[in-house]
Amino acid sequence: MIHKFKLLFGLVFCAAFCIPGTQRDACRYNAESKKIICEFSQLMVLIATQRMASVGNETLTGNALINCQIYYEEIEKCKKEENRFLPSIYG
């Protein structure tokens, strides 16, 4: 009886929080966290530039570029042809 409850709970949990799709969809979903970091870094550079804070401005600009480069590299990895056909569950 307990095993049936665990199985039912697992199915309900997966149905509520898991999204079926392709590997490409899952990859892009996971890359979204890096996009948020990229946008936040750009916002910090904009704020620092407007306040004319010369100390550390180069560091912020460098970090923003690195964070955005990581995001765009992840998106390029997602565009692989074989990712279109591999099924995946994400969410």
PDB file of N, CA, C and O in Angstrom:
ATOM      1  N   MET A   1       0.818  -1.185   0.000  1.00  0.00           N
ATOM      2  CA  MET A   1       0.000   0.000   0.000  1.00  0.00           C
ATOM      3  C   MET A   1       0.870   1.260   0.000  1.00  0.00           C
ATOM      4  O   MET A   1       0.576   2.221  -0.711  1.00  0.00           O
ATOM      5  N   ILE A   2       1.932   1.252   0.793  1.00  0.00           N
ATOM      6  CA  ILE A   2       2.814   2.416   0.872  1.00  0.00           C
ATOM      7  C   ILE A   2       3.524   2.633  -0.461  1.00  0.00           C
ATOM      8  O   ILE A   2       3.718   3.778  -0.870  1.00  0.00           O
ATOM      9  N   HIS A   3       3.918   1.553  -1.148  1.00  0.00           N
ATOM     10  CA  HIS A   3       4.605   1.685  -2.430  1.00  0.00           C
ATOM     11  C   HIS A   3       3.690   2.295  -3.486  1.00  0.00           C
ATOM     12  O   HIS A   3       4.142   3.067  -4.331  1.00  0.00           O
ATOM     13  N   LYS A   4       2.408   1.951  -3.441  1.00  0.00           N
ATOM     14  CA  LYS A   4       1.460   2.544  -4.386  1.00  0.00           C
ATOM     15  C   LYS A   4       1.301   4.036  -4.114  1.00  0.00           C
ATOM     16  O   LYS A   4       1.167   4.826  -5.048  1.00  0.00           O
ATOM     17  N   PHE A   5       1.317   4.423  -2.847  1.00  0.00           N
ATOM     18  CA  PHE A   5       1.211   5.834  -2.485  1.00  0.00           C
ATOM     19  C   PHE A   5       2.432   6.605  -2.971  1.00  0.00           C
ATOM     20  O   PHE A   5       2.302   7.713  -3.490  1.00  0.00           O
ATOM     21  N   LYS A   6       3.617   6.023  -2.805  1.00  0.00           N
ATOM     22  CA  LYS A   6       4.846   6.667  -3.273  1.00  0.00           C
ATOM     23  C   LYS A   6       4.828   6.833  -4.784  1.00  0.00           C
ATOM     24  O   LYS A   6       5.221   7.880  -5.298  1.00  0.00           O
ATOM     25  N   LEU A   7       4.381   5.820  -5.492  1.00  0.00           N
ATOM     26  CA  LEU A   7       4.303   5.885  -6.945  1.00  0.00           C
ATOM     27  C   LEU A   7       3.300   6.953  -7.384  1.00  0.00           C
ATOM     28  O   LEU A   7       3.575   7.727  -8.301  1.00  0.00           O
ATOM     29  N   LEU A   8       2.159   6.992  -6.739  1.00  0.00           N
ATOM     30  CA  LEU A   8       1.142   7.993  -7.064  1.00  0.00           C
ATOM     31  C   LEU A   8       1.664   9.398  -6.764  1.00  0.00           C
ATOM     32  O   LEU A   8       1.464  10.315  -7.561  1.00  0.00           O
ATOM     33  N   PHE A   9       2.321   9.569  -5.637  1.00  0.00           N
ATOM     34  CA  PHE A   9       2.890  10.866  -5.279  1.00  0.00           C
ATOM     35  C   PHE A   9       3.948  11.289  -6.296  1.00  0.00           C
ATOM     36  O   PHE A   9       3.989  12.451  -6.700  1.00  0.00           O
ATOM     37  N   GLY A  10       4.789  10.369  -6.704  1.00  0.00           N
ATOM     38  CA  GLY A  10       5.815  10.672  -7.704  1.00  0.00           C
ATOM     39  C   GLY A  10       5.213  11.093  -9.031  1.00  0.00           C
ATOM     40  O   GLY A  10       5.695  12.035  -9.661  1.00  0.00           O
ATOM     41  N   LEU A  11       4.164  10.405  -9.462  1.00  0.00           N
ATOM     42  CA  LEU A  11       3.510  10.760 -10.721  1.00  0.00           C
ATOM     43  C   LEU A  11       2.848  12.137 -10.642  1.00  0.00           C
ATOM     44  O   LEU A  11       2.926  12.921 -11.588  1.00  0.00           O
ATOM     45  N   VAL A  12       2.201  12.427  -9.520  1.00  0.00           N
ATOM     46  CA  VAL A  12       1.557  13.731  -9.346  1.00  0.00           C
ATOM     47  C   VAL A  12       2.610  14.833  -9.306  1.00  0.00           C
ATOM     48  O   VAL A  12       2.422  15.890  -9.909  1.00  0.00           O
ATOM     49  N   PHE A  13       3.705  14.600  -8.607  1.00  0.00           N
ATOM     50  CA  PHE A  13       4.777  15.592  -8.522  1.00  0.00           C
ATOM     51  C   PHE A  13       5.369  15.871  -9.896  1.00  0.00           C
ATOM     52  O   PHE A  13       5.575  17.027 -10.265  1.00  0.00           O
ATOM     53  N   CYS A  14       5.640  14.821 -10.647  1.00  0.00           N
ATOM     54  CA  CYS A  14       6.219  14.987 -11.981  1.00  0.00           C
ATOM     55  C   CYS A  14       5.235  15.685 -12.917  1.00  0.00           C
ATOM     56  O   CYS A  14       5.634  16.526 -13.723  1.00  0.00           O
ATOM     57  N   ALA A  15       3.962  15.340 -12.815  1.00  0.00           N
ATOM     58  CA  ALA A  15       2.956  15.975 -13.671  1.00  0.00           C
ATOM     59  C   ALA A  15       2.825  17.460 -13.355  1.00  0.00           C
ATOM     60  O   ALA A  15       2.529  18.262 -14.241  1.00  0.00           O
ATOM     61  N   ALA A  16       3.043  17.825 -12.103  1.00  0.00           N
ATOM     62  CA  ALA A  16       2.891  19.218 -11.707  1.00  0.00           C
ATOM     63  C   ALA A  16       4.113  20.060 -12.039  1.00  0.00           C
ATOM     64  O   ALA A  16       3.976  21.241 -12.358  1.00  0.00           O
ATOM     65  N   PHE A  17       5.314  19.473 -11.971  1.00  0.00           N
ATOM     66  CA  PHE A  17       6.524  20.278 -12.076  1.00  0.00           C
ATOM     67  C   PHE A  17       7.444  19.912 -13.237  1.00  0.00           C
ATOM     68  O   PHE A  17       8.423  20.621 -13.472  1.00  0.00           O
ATOM     69  N   CYS A  18       7.175  18.857 -13.955  1.00  0.00           N
ATOM     70  CA  CYS A  18       8.046  18.441 -15.042  1.00  0.00           C
ATOM     71  C   CYS A  18       7.395  18.770 -16.385  1.00  0.00           C
ATOM     72  O   CYS A  18       6.187  18.619 -16.564  1.00  0.00           O
ATOM     73  N   ILE A  19       8.224  19.221 -17.318  1.00  0.00           N
ATOM     74  CA  ILE A  19       7.729  19.582 -18.639  1.00  0.00           C
ATOM     75  C   ILE A  19       8.405  18.666 -19.659  1.00  0.00           C
ATOM     76  O   ILE A  19       9.632  18.673 -19.762  1.00  0.00           O
ATOM     77  N   PRO A  20       7.642  17.886 -20.409  1.00  0.00           N
ATOM     78  CA  PRO A  20       8.262  17.060 -21.448  1.00  0.00           C
ATOM     79  C   PRO A  20       8.594  17.919 -22.665  1.00  0.00           C
ATOM     80  O   PRO A  20       7.860  18.848 -23.003  1.00  0.00           O
ATOM     81  N   GLY A  21       9.682  17.602 -23.303  1.00  0.00           N
ATOM     82  CA  GLY A  21      10.099  18.341 -24.488  1.00  0.00           C
ATOM     83  C   GLY A  21      11.345  17.727 -25.073  1.00  0.00           C
ATOM     84  O   GLY A  21      11.635  16.551 -24.850  1.00  0.00           O
ATOM     85  N   THR A  22      12.076  18.519 -25.817  1.00  0.00           N
ATOM     86  CA  THR A  22      13.318  18.046 -26.424  1.00  0.00           C
ATOM     87  C   THR A  22      14.498  18.503 -25.578  1.00  0.00           C
ATOM     88  O   THR A  22      14.360  19.335 -24.681  1.00  0.00           O
ATOM     89  N   GLN A  23      15.644  17.946 -25.884  1.00  0.00           N
ATOM     90  CA  GLN A  23      16.868  18.338 -25.190  1.00  0.00           C
ATOM     91  C   GLN A  23      17.167  19.822 -25.439  1.00  0.00           C
ATOM     92  O   GLN A  23      17.700  20.502 -24.562  1.00  0.00           O
ATOM     93  N   ARG A  24      16.832  20.316 -26.615  1.00  0.00           N
ATOM     94  CA  ARG A  24      17.040  21.734 -26.943  1.00  0.00           C
ATOM     95  C   ARG A  24      16.206  22.619 -26.017  1.00  0.00           C
ATOM     96  O   ARG A  24      16.696  23.634 -25.523  1.00  0.00           O
ATOM     97  N   ASP A  25      14.955  22.240 -25.780  1.00  0.00           N
ATOM     98  CA  ASP A  25      14.091  23.004 -24.877  1.00  0.00           C
ATOM     99  C   ASP A  25      14.643  23.004 -23.453  1.00  0.00           C
ATOM    100  O   ASP A  25      14.655  24.036 -22.782  1.00  0.00           O
ATOM    101  N   ALA A  26      15.094  21.847 -23.005  1.00  0.00           N
ATOM    102  CA  ALA A  26      15.642  21.728 -21.658  1.00  0.00           C
ATOM    103  C   ALA A  26      16.916  22.552 -21.522  1.00  0.00           C
ATOM    104  O   ALA A  26      17.139  23.181 -20.488  1.00  0.00           O
ATOM    105  N   CYS A  27      17.742  22.553 -22.543  1.00  0.00           N
ATOM    106  CA  CYS A  27      18.982  23.314 -22.523  1.00  0.00           C
ATOM    107  C   CYS A  27      18.693  24.810 -22.429  1.00  0.00           C
ATOM    108  O   CYS A  27      19.333  25.522 -21.655  1.00  0.00           O
ATOM    109  N   ARG A  28      17.750  25.275 -23.202  1.00  0.00           N
ATOM    110  CA  ARG A  28      17.398  26.693 -23.171  1.00  0.00           C
ATOM    111  C   ARG A  28      16.763  27.074 -21.830  1.00  0.00           C
ATOM    112  O   ARG A  28      16.991  28.171 -21.321  1.00  0.00           O
ATOM    113  N   TYR A  29      15.977  26.174 -21.269  1.00  0.00           N
ATOM    114  CA  TYR A  29      15.377  26.418 -19.967  1.00  0.00           C
ATOM    115  C   TYR A  29      16.466  26.585 -18.907  1.00  0.00           C
ATOM    116  O   TYR A  29      16.386  27.477 -18.063  1.00  0.00           O
ATOM    117  N   ASN A  30      17.475  25.731 -18.954  1.00  0.00           N
ATOM    118  CA  ASN A  30      18.568  25.810 -17.990  1.00  0.00           C
ATOM    119  C   ASN A  30      19.455  27.026 -18.224  1.00  0.00           C
ATOM    120  O   ASN A  30      20.043  27.548 -17.276  1.00  0.00           O
ATOM    121  N   ALA A  31      19.563  27.486 -19.467  1.00  0.00           N
ATOM    122  CA  ALA A  31      20.388  28.653 -19.777  1.00  0.00           C
ATOM    123  C   ALA A  31      19.743  29.949 -19.297  1.00  0.00           C
ATOM    124  O   ALA A  31      20.425  30.968 -19.183  1.00  0.00           O
ATOM    125  N   GLU A  32      18.455  29.929 -19.017  1.00  0.00           N
ATOM    126  CA  GLU A  32      17.769  31.141 -18.575  1.00  0.00           C
ATOM    127  C   GLU A  32      18.352  31.690 -17.272  1.00  0.00           C
ATOM    128  O   GLU A  32      18.341  32.902 -17.060  1.00  0.00           O
ATOM    129  N   SER A  33      18.861  30.818 -16.394  1.00  0.00           N
ATOM    130  CA  SER A  33      19.464  31.311 -15.155  1.00  0.00           C
ATOM    131  C   SER A  33      20.705  32.130 -15.463  1.00  0.00           C
ATOM    132  O   SER A  33      20.988  33.104 -14.765  1.00  0.00           O
ATOM    133  N   LYS A  34      21.448  31.754 -16.489  1.00  0.00           N
ATOM    134  CA  LYS A  34      22.629  32.517 -16.885  1.00  0.00           C
ATOM    135  C   LYS A  34      22.230  33.832 -17.555  1.00  0.00           C
ATOM    136  O   LYS A  34      22.972  34.812 -17.482  1.00  0.00           O
ATOM    137  N   LYS A  35      21.079  33.862 -18.198  1.00  0.00           N
ATOM    138  CA  LYS A  35      20.597  35.094 -18.818  1.00  0.00           C
ATOM    139  C   LYS A  35      20.273  36.127 -17.748  1.00  0.00           C
ATOM    140  O   LYS A  35      20.556  37.313 -17.920  1.00  0.00           O
ATOM    141  N   ILE A  36      19.683  35.683 -16.648  1.00  0.00           N
ATOM    142  CA  ILE A  36      19.348  36.592 -15.559  1.00  0.00           C
ATOM    143  C   ILE A  36      20.616  37.193 -14.963  1.00  0.00           C
ATOM    144  O   ILE A  36      20.652  38.384 -14.655  1.00  0.00           O
ATOM    145  N   ILE A  37      21.649  36.381 -14.801  1.00  0.00           N
ATOM    146  CA  ILE A  37      22.928  36.870 -14.280  1.00  0.00           C
ATOM    147  C   ILE A  37      23.542  37.874 -15.250  1.00  0.00           C
ATOM    148  O   ILE A  37      24.094  38.890 -14.826  1.00  0.00           O
ATOM    149  N   CYS A  38      23.449  37.594 -16.551  1.00  0.00           N
ATOM    150  CA  CYS A  38      23.964  38.505 -17.577  1.00  0.00           C
ATOM    151  C   CYS A  38      23.243  39.849 -17.500  1.00  0.00           C
ATOM    152  O   CYS A  38      23.885  40.899 -17.492  1.00  0.00           O
ATOM    153  N   GLU A  39      21.933  39.821 -17.446  1.00  0.00           N
ATOM    154  CA  GLU A  39      21.158  41.067 -17.395  1.00  0.00           C
ATOM    155  C   GLU A  39      21.421  41.840 -16.106  1.00  0.00           C
ATOM    156  O   GLU A  39      21.483  43.069 -16.122  1.00  0.00           O
ATOM    157  N   PHE A  40      21.574  41.127 -14.992  1.00  0.00           N
ATOM    158  CA  PHE A  40      21.873  41.790 -13.727  1.00  0.00           C
ATOM    159  C   PHE A  40      23.234  42.469 -13.793  1.00  0.00           C
ATOM    160  O   PHE A  40      23.392  43.587 -13.303  1.00  0.00           O
ATOM    161  N   SER A  41      24.215  41.808 -14.393  1.00  0.00           N
ATOM    162  CA  SER A  41      25.544  42.392 -14.523  1.00  0.00           C
ATOM    163  C   SER A  41      25.503  43.644 -15.383  1.00  0.00           C
ATOM    164  O   SER A  41      26.163  44.635 -15.070  1.00  0.00           O
ATOM    165  N   GLN A  42      24.733  43.606 -16.465  1.00  0.00           N
ATOM    166  CA  GLN A  42      24.606  44.786 -17.319  1.00  0.00           C
ATOM    167  C   GLN A  42      23.952  45.937 -16.564  1.00  0.00           C
ATOM    168  O   GLN A  42      24.349  47.090 -16.728  1.00  0.00           O
ATOM    169  N   LEU A  43      22.964  45.636 -15.747  1.00  0.00           N
ATOM    170  CA  LEU A  43      22.301  46.655 -14.948  1.00  0.00           C
ATOM    171  C   LEU A  43      23.271  47.279 -13.953  1.00  0.00           C
ATOM    172  O   LEU A  43      23.256  48.494 -13.755  1.00  0.00           O
ATOM    173  N   MET A  44      24.105  46.470 -13.332  1.00  0.00           N
ATOM    174  CA  MET A  44      25.081  46.986 -12.377  1.00  0.00           C
ATOM    175  C   MET A  44      26.088  47.901 -13.063  1.00  0.00           C
ATOM    176  O   MET A  44      26.489  48.918 -12.496  1.00  0.00           O
ATOM    177  N   VAL A  45      26.497  47.551 -14.274  1.00  0.00           N
ATOM    178  CA  VAL A  45      27.418  48.408 -15.026  1.00  0.00           C
ATOM    179  C   VAL A  45      26.742  49.726 -15.351  1.00  0.00           C
ATOM    180  O   VAL A  45      27.368  50.780 -15.246  1.00  0.00           O
ATOM    181  N   LEU A  46      25.490  49.689 -15.738  1.00  0.00           N
ATOM    182  CA  LEU A  46      24.754  50.912 -16.052  1.00  0.00           C
ATOM    183  C   LEU A  46      24.638  51.813 -14.831  1.00  0.00           C
ATOM    184  O   LEU A  46      24.835  53.024 -14.933  1.00  0.00           O
ATOM    185  N   ILE A  47      24.327  51.243 -13.697  1.00  0.00           N
ATOM    186  CA  ILE A  47      24.217  52.029 -12.461  1.00  0.00           C
ATOM    187  C   ILE A  47      25.563  52.629 -12.087  1.00  0.00           C
ATOM    188  O   ILE A  47      25.637  53.802 -11.721  1.00  0.00           O
ATOM    189  N   ALA A  48      26.617  51.846 -12.173  1.00  0.00           N
ATOM    190  CA  ALA A  48      27.952  52.342 -11.822  1.00  0.00           C
ATOM    191  C   ALA A  48      28.402  53.432 -12.785  1.00  0.00           C
ATOM    192  O   ALA A  48      29.072  54.382 -12.379  1.00  0.00           O
ATOM    193  N   THR A  49      28.042  53.301 -14.048  1.00  0.00           N
ATOM    194  CA  THR A  49      28.424  54.302 -15.040  1.00  0.00           C
ATOM    195  C   THR A  49      27.684  55.608 -14.792  1.00  0.00           C
ATOM    196  O   THR A  49      28.267  56.685 -14.918  1.00  0.00           O
ATOM    197  N   GLN A  50      26.422  55.524 -14.445  1.00  0.00           N
ATOM    198  CA  GLN A  50      25.644  56.735 -14.193  1.00  0.00           C
ATOM    199  C   GLN A  50      26.108  57.469 -12.944  1.00  0.00           C
ATOM    200  O   GLN A  50      25.995  58.691 -12.858  1.00  0.00           O
ATOM    201  N   ARG A  51      26.616  56.740 -11.999  1.00  0.00           N
ATOM    202  CA  ARG A  51      27.104  57.378 -10.767  1.00  0.00           C
ATOM    203  C   ARG A  51      28.549  57.842 -10.912  1.00  0.00           C
ATOM    204  O   ARG A  51      29.112  58.443  -9.998  1.00  0.00           O
ATOM    205  N   MET A  52      29.135  57.561 -12.052  1.00  0.00           N
ATOM    206  CA  MET A  52      30.525  57.942 -12.333  1.00  0.00           C
ATOM    207  C   MET A  52      31.492  57.358 -11.321  1.00  0.00           C
ATOM    208  O   MET A  52      32.457  58.013 -10.927  1.00  0.00           O
ATOM    209  N   ALA A  53      31.242  56.153 -10.910  1.00  0.00           N
ATOM    210  CA  ALA A  53      32.143  55.466  -9.985  1.00  0.00           C
ATOM    211  C   ALA A  53      33.273  54.855 -10.799  1.00  0.00           C
ATOM    212  O   ALA A  53      33.107  53.810 -11.427  1.00  0.00           O
ATOM    213  N   SER A  54      34.401  55.507 -10.779  1.00  0.00           N
ATOM    214  CA  SER A  54      35.522  55.034 -11.594  1.00  0.00           C
ATOM    215  C   SER A  54      36.229  53.847 -10.947  1.00  0.00           C
ATOM    216  O   SER A  54      36.853  53.047 -11.645  1.00  0.00           O
ATOM    217  N   VAL A  55      36.142  53.724  -9.657  1.00  0.00           N
ATOM    218  CA  VAL A  55      36.794  52.615  -8.973  1.00  0.00           C
ATOM    219  C   VAL A  55      35.947  51.358  -9.134  1.00  0.00           C
ATOM    220  O   VAL A  55      34.789  51.330  -8.717  1.00  0.00           O
ATOM    221  N   GLY A  56      36.501  50.357  -9.715  1.00  0.00           N
ATOM    222  CA  GLY A  56      35.810  49.094  -9.885  1.00  0.00           C
ATOM    223  C   GLY A  56      34.901  49.040 -11.091  1.00  0.00           C
ATOM    224  O   GLY A  56      34.275  48.006 -11.325  1.00  0.00           O
ATOM    225  N   ASN A  57      34.799  50.101 -11.866  1.00  0.00           N
ATOM    226  CA  ASN A  57      33.931  50.101 -13.034  1.00  0.00           C
ATOM    227  C   ASN A  57      34.443  49.141 -14.094  1.00  0.00           C
ATOM    228  O   ASN A  57      33.655  48.481 -14.770  1.00  0.00           O
ATOM    229  N   GLU A  58      35.755  49.061 -14.242  1.00  0.00           N
ATOM    230  CA  GLU A  58      36.329  48.134 -15.213  1.00  0.00           C
ATOM    231  C   GLU A  58      36.058  46.685 -14.800  1.00  0.00           C
ATOM    232  O   GLU A  58      35.823  45.824 -15.648  1.00  0.00           O
ATOM    233  N   THR A  59      36.091  46.428 -13.514  1.00  0.00           N
ATOM    234  CA  THR A  59      35.819  45.081 -13.021  1.00  0.00           C
ATOM    235  C   THR A  59      34.372  44.684 -13.302  1.00  0.00           C
ATOM    236  O   THR A  59      34.102  43.562 -13.728  1.00  0.00           O
ATOM    237  N   LEU A  60      33.447  45.607 -13.061  1.00  0.00           N
ATOM    238  CA  LEU A  60      32.045  45.329 -13.335  1.00  0.00           C
ATOM    239  C   LEU A  60      31.806  45.091 -14.817  1.00  0.00           C
ATOM    240  O   LEU A  60      31.065  44.183 -15.194  1.00  0.00           O
ATOM    241  N   THR A  61      32.436  45.912 -15.659  1.00  0.00           N
ATOM    242  CA  THR A  61      32.276  45.751 -17.097  1.00  0.00           C
ATOM    243  C   THR A  61      32.824  44.405 -17.544  1.00  0.00           C
ATOM    244  O   THR A  61      32.209  43.720 -18.362  1.00  0.00           O
ATOM    245  N   GLY A  62      33.969  44.027 -17.012  1.00  0.00           N
ATOM    246  CA  GLY A  62      34.558  42.729 -17.353  1.00  0.00           C
ATOM    247  C   GLY A  62      33.684  41.578 -16.912  1.00  0.00           C
ATOM    248  O   GLY A  62      33.511  40.610 -17.652  1.00  0.00           O
ATOM    249  N   ASN A  63      33.129  41.672 -15.712  1.00  0.00           N
ATOM    250  CA  ASN A  63      32.236  40.625 -15.218  1.00  0.00           C
ATOM    251  C   ASN A  63      30.978  40.519 -16.062  1.00  0.00           C
ATOM    252  O   ASN A  63      30.503  39.418 -16.339  1.00  0.00           O
ATOM    253  N   ALA A  64      30.436  41.665 -16.475  1.00  0.00           N
ATOM    254  CA  ALA A  64      29.232  41.648 -17.308  1.00  0.00           C
ATOM    255  C   ALA A  64      29.524  40.966 -18.638  1.00  0.00           C
ATOM    256  O   ALA A  64      28.718  40.172 -19.125  1.00  0.00           O
ATOM    257  N   LEU A  65      30.666  41.274 -19.220  1.00  0.00           N
ATOM    258  CA  LEU A  65      31.029  40.650 -20.492  1.00  0.00           C
ATOM    259  C   LEU A  65      31.218  39.145 -20.343  1.00  0.00           C
ATOM    260  O   LEU A  65      30.782  38.372 -21.197  1.00  0.00           O
ATOM    261  N   ILE A  66      31.864  38.733 -19.264  1.00  0.00           N
ATOM    262  CA  ILE A  66      32.096  37.304 -19.040  1.00  0.00           C
ATOM    263  C   ILE A  66      30.773  36.579 -18.808  1.00  0.00           C
ATOM    264  O   ILE A  66      30.546  35.509 -19.373  1.00  0.00           O
ATOM    265  N   ASN A  67      29.894  37.157 -17.977  1.00  0.00           N
ATOM    266  CA  ASN A  67      28.607  36.518 -17.700  1.00  0.00           C
ATOM    267  C   ASN A  67      27.754  36.403 -18.959  1.00  0.00           C
ATOM    268  O   ASN A  67      27.097  35.385 -19.172  1.00  0.00           O
ATOM    269  N   CYS A  68      27.762  37.429 -19.785  1.00  0.00           N
ATOM    270  CA  CYS A  68      26.977  37.378 -21.021  1.00  0.00           C
ATOM    271  C   CYS A  68      27.597  36.412 -22.022  1.00  0.00           C
ATOM    272  O   CYS A  68      26.879  35.743 -22.764  1.00  0.00           O
ATOM    273  N   GLN A  69      28.913  36.335 -22.049  1.00  0.00           N
ATOM    274  CA  GLN A  69      29.575  35.379 -22.945  1.00  0.00           C
ATOM    275  C   GLN A  69      29.221  33.950 -22.553  1.00  0.00           C
ATOM    276  O   GLN A  69      28.982  33.112 -23.422  1.00  0.00           O
ATOM    277  N   ILE A  70      29.186  33.665 -21.266  1.00  0.00           N
ATOM    278  CA  ILE A  70      28.805  32.331 -20.795  1.00  0.00           C
ATOM    279  C   ILE A  70      27.380  32.009 -21.232  1.00  0.00           C
ATOM    280  O   ILE A  70      27.101  30.898 -21.683  1.00  0.00           O
ATOM    281  N   TYR A  71      26.481  32.978 -21.099  1.00  0.00           N
ATOM    282  CA  TYR A  71      25.088  32.761 -21.507  1.00  0.00           C
ATOM    283  C   TYR A  71      24.992  32.466 -22.995  1.00  0.00           C
ATOM    284  O   TYR A  71      24.311  31.520 -23.392  1.00  0.00           O
ATOM    285  N   TYR A  72      25.659  33.256 -23.824  1.00  0.00           N
ATOM    286  CA  TYR A  72      25.567  33.060 -25.271  1.00  0.00           C
ATOM    287  C   TYR A  72      26.247  31.763 -25.722  1.00  0.00           C
ATOM    288  O   TYR A  72      25.824  31.154 -26.705  1.00  0.00           O
ATOM    289  N   GLU A  73      27.294  31.337 -25.013  1.00  0.00           N
ATOM    290  CA  GLU A  73      27.906  30.042 -25.319  1.00  0.00           C
ATOM    291  C   GLU A  73      26.943  28.902 -25.002  1.00  0.00           C
ATOM    292  O   GLU A  73      26.861  27.931 -25.753  1.00  0.00           O
ATOM    293  N   GLU A  74      26.216  29.018 -23.892  1.00  0.00           N
ATOM    294  CA  GLU A  74      25.225  27.995 -23.539  1.00  0.00           C
ATOM    295  C   GLU A  74      24.128  27.912 -24.599  1.00  0.00           C
ATOM    296  O   GLU A  74      23.709  26.817 -24.975  1.00  0.00           O
ATOM    297  N   ILE A  75      23.667  29.055 -25.076  1.00  0.00           N
ATOM    298  CA  ILE A  75      22.628  29.076 -26.108  1.00  0.00           C
ATOM    299  C   ILE A  75      23.153  28.432 -27.395  1.00  0.00           C
ATOM    300  O   ILE A  75      22.416  27.711 -28.067  1.00  0.00           O
ATOM    301  N   GLU A  76      24.403  28.682 -27.739  1.00  0.00           N
ATOM    302  CA  GLU A  76      24.976  28.067 -28.944  1.00  0.00           C
ATOM    303  C   GLU A  76      25.075  26.547 -28.796  1.00  0.00           C
ATOM    304  O   GLU A  76      24.858  25.813 -29.760  1.00  0.00           O
ATOM    305  N   LYS A  77      25.401  26.078 -27.595  1.00  0.00           N
ATOM    306  CA  LYS A  77      25.439  24.634 -27.356  1.00  0.00           C
ATOM    307  C   LYS A  77      24.057  24.018 -27.536  1.00  0.00           C
ATOM    308  O   LYS A  77      23.933  22.874 -27.974  1.00  0.00           O
ATOM    309  N   CYS A  78      23.032  24.772 -27.198  1.00  0.00           N
ATOM    310  CA  CYS A  78      21.661  24.271 -27.314  1.00  0.00           C
ATOM    311  C   CYS A  78      21.238  24.083 -28.766  1.00  0.00           C
ATOM    312  O   CYS A  78      20.332  23.299 -29.049  1.00  0.00           O
ATOM    313  N   LYS A  79      21.875  24.781 -29.675  1.00  0.00           N
ATOM    314  CA  LYS A  79      21.472  24.751 -31.076  1.00  0.00           C
ATOM    315  C   LYS A  79      22.010  23.540 -31.843  1.00  0.00           C
ATOM    316  O   LYS A  79      21.818  23.445 -33.055  1.00  0.00           O
ATOM    317  N   LYS A  80      22.676  22.621 -31.154  1.00  0.00           N
ATOM    318  CA  LYS A  80      23.184  21.424 -31.830  1.00  0.00           C
ATOM    319  C   LYS A  80      22.039  20.656 -32.469  1.00  0.00           C
ATOM    320  O   LYS A  80      20.938  20.587 -31.923  1.00  0.00           O
ATOM    321  N   GLU A  81      22.311  20.084 -33.624  1.00  0.00           N
ATOM    322  CA  GLU A  81      21.270  19.384 -34.382  1.00  0.00           C
ATOM    323  C   GLU A  81      20.718  18.175 -33.621  1.00  0.00           C
ATOM    324  O   GLU A  81      19.515  17.918 -33.663  1.00  0.00           O
ATOM    325  N   GLU A  82      21.582  17.433 -32.929  1.00  0.00           N
ATOM    326  CA  GLU A  82      21.097  16.227 -32.244  1.00  0.00           C
ATOM    327  C   GLU A  82      20.194  16.565 -31.065  1.00  0.00           C
ATOM    328  O   GLU A  82      19.426  15.711 -30.622  1.00  0.00           O
ATOM    329  N   ASN A  83      20.267  17.795 -30.542  1.00  0.00           N
ATOM    330  CA  ASN A  83      19.402  18.187 -29.427  1.00  0.00           C
ATOM    331  C   ASN A  83      17.943  18.312 -29.839  1.00  0.00           C
ATOM    332  O   ASN A  83      17.055  18.297 -28.986  1.00  0.00           O
ATOM    333  N   ARG A  84      17.685  18.435 -31.135  1.00  0.00           N
ATOM    334  CA  ARG A  84      16.301  18.569 -31.605  1.00  0.00           C
ATOM    335  C   ARG A  84      15.514  17.276 -31.478  1.00  0.00           C
ATOM    336  O   ARG A  84      14.284  17.299 -31.425  1.00  0.00           O
ATOM    337  N   PHE A  85      16.215  16.147 -31.428  1.00  0.00           N
ATOM    338  CA  PHE A  85      15.535  14.860 -31.495  1.00  0.00           C
ATOM    339  C   PHE A  85      15.592  14.071 -30.186  1.00  0.00           C
ATOM    340  O   PHE A  85      14.898  13.063 -30.054  1.00  0.00           O
ATOM    341  N   LEU A  86      16.389  14.499 -29.229  1.00  0.00           N
ATOM    342  CA  LEU A  86      16.484  13.787 -27.954  1.00  0.00           C
ATOM    343  C   LEU A  86      15.364  14.239 -27.020  1.00  0.00           C
ATOM    344  O   LEU A  86      15.232  15.432 -26.745  1.00  0.00           O
ATOM    345  N   PRO A  87      14.562  13.303 -26.535  1.00  0.00           N
ATOM    346  CA  PRO A  87      13.513  13.701 -25.585  1.00  0.00           C
ATOM    347  C   PRO A  87      14.111  14.042 -24.233  1.00  0.00           C
ATOM    348  O   PRO A  87      15.175  13.541 -23.869  1.00  0.00           O
ATOM    349  N   SER A  88      13.430  14.888 -23.498  1.00  0.00           N
ATOM    350  CA  SER A  88      13.942  15.320 -22.213  1.00  0.00           C
ATOM    351  C   SER A  88      12.788  15.794 -21.334  1.00  0.00           C
ATOM    352  O   SER A  88      11.730  16.182 -21.828  1.00  0.00           O
ATOM    353  N   ILE A  89      13.011  15.757 -20.037  1.00  0.00           N
ATOM    354  CA  ILE A  89      12.048  16.285 -19.074  1.00  0.00           C
ATOM    355  C   ILE A  89      12.774  17.347 -18.268  1.00  0.00           C
ATOM    356  O   ILE A  89      13.864  17.097 -17.754  1.00  0.00           O
ATOM    357  N   TYR A  90      12.196  18.505 -18.155  1.00  0.00           N
ATOM    358  CA  TYR A  90      12.824  19.596 -17.430  1.00  0.00           C
ATOM    359  C   TYR A  90      11.771  20.353 -16.638  1.00  0.00           C
ATOM    360  O   TYR A  90      10.575  20.088 -16.759  1.00  0.00           O
ATOM    361  N   GLY A  91      12.226  21.289 -15.831  1.00  0.00           N
ATOM    362  CA  GLY A  91      11.265  22.099 -15.089  1.00  0.00           C
ATOM    363  C   GLY A  91      11.633  22.357 -13.693  1.00  0.00           C
ATOM    364  O   GLY A  91      10.894  23.030 -12.974  1.00  0.00           O
TER     365      GLY A  91
END
